[in-house]
Amino acid sequence: MVGTAHGATGLPAPVVVNSGDTAWLLTASALVLMMTLPGLALFYGGLVRTKNFLSVVIQVFGIACIASILWVAIGYSLVFAEGSPFLGGTGLAMLSGLGEVFPGTTVPETSFALFQMTFAIITPALMVGAWVERARFGWVMVFCSLWLLIVYVPVAHWIWGGGWLATRGAMDFAGGIVVHTTAGVSALVIALLLGRRDGFPKKLIPPHGAAVTMAGAALLWVGWFGFNGGSGLVADFGAGQAILNTHIAASVAALSWAAIEKIRFGKSTGIGMATGVIAGLATITPAANVVGIGGAMLLGLLAGIICFGAVGLIKRRFAIDDSLDVFAVHGVGGMLGAILLAIFMAPGLGGVGYADGNTMANQLMTQLVAVGVVALWSLVATAALAWITGIVFPMRATRDQELEGLDLSQHGEKAWDFE
């Protein structure tokens, strides 16, 4: 087994389990699960029309269930069991043979597997935002199951499981590459393959519940403390620093997004501020353990500016109906943070500095290679999976079903019934 996940590399082998570290990791696991259920479900659900709200929530719930089962059955093993540089082995299938502690840490391997499960849950769930209001539930479940095993699992092994990118020195503290790049790029591919919603981009498709979306963003924001703060696997100074960086980056990104809206459109919106928060969180994620407060603030500022521009570019310039901006916010933010960490980790900028023999230029090249390879793998594998699954399980609902709304046509229920 290997021990390179989420910044755990290099810790001395423990003699006994540390109860404080374990308690923090269990708490962080609950926080990350809260990000998906209910955070992401509400964040996305508020952005769609009333007739599709329940379908979004059901898709997120369904993905959480199937990802959990696949993770314990084989996913964890393929990431963290001994294997090749490209994929782990099957020695830990069904979580059999877990050690008292995860190697190189002070936490039980059961707790570590649980924490990693919550990341495996939220990553495919992020993609829901690309196909809302038009994808069939059956296709979503089949596609996300295969995507988890074919896209997420290998990438997680490459970087967090001691695979080939980890041995090259690629850094991704909590998922800018493993989570946000994979989900963001894949979401863009699906949006292109699935096609636009009726009337897009000429017809305005307003969200039905801005307050619901802001509540979901708030849950995501709080949950992200576990996402980044728990990724060091210890309750120490570094965990506090990661959480501080996470919070400050989100705050700066939200305000910068609101300021751009005010300049461009005359008003700052709640949806805009919530989106800015998520952009800042995605961008700081890969770098939360290596940058200082100043670096976190700069990453938050850049997240607000660049992700705002990416939303306009994708939706207005290219007219791609990535409905809830998964690529522009998560994909662009995650890649931005993963690349810029090589610069902002410099001691002169308040960062932790570089390992002996390493330089800013070398680390930057390593990060560019890691982001490029993962983006390419996500693109190609997602396109192939979507096409293959679409042969058996049609991707898109019929026009009549879309007009009726997916809540009724796919699930036979209404999210809201005021009669």
Secondary structure, 3 states (H helix, E strand, C coil): CCCCHHHCCCCCCCCCCCHHHHHHHHHHHHHHHHHHHHHHHHHHHCCCCHHHHHHHHHHHHHHHHHHHHHHHHHHHHHHHCCCCCCCCCCCCHHHCCCCCCCCCCCCCHHHHHHHHHHHHHHHHHHCHHHHCCCECHHHHHHHHHHHHHHHHHHHHHHHCCCCHHHHCCCCCCCCHHHHHHHHHHHHHHHHHHHCCCCCCCCCCCCCCCHHHHHHHHHHHHHHHHHHHHCCCCCCCHHHHHHHHHHHHHHHHHHHHHHHHHHHHHCCCCHHHHHHHHHHHHHHHHHHCCCCCHHHHHHHHHHHHHHHHHHHHHHHHHCCCCCCCCHHHHHHHHHHHHHHHHHHHCCHHHCCCCCCCCCCHHHHHHHHHHHHHHHHHHHHHHHHHHHHHHHHHCCCECCHHHHHHCHHHHHHCCCCCCCC
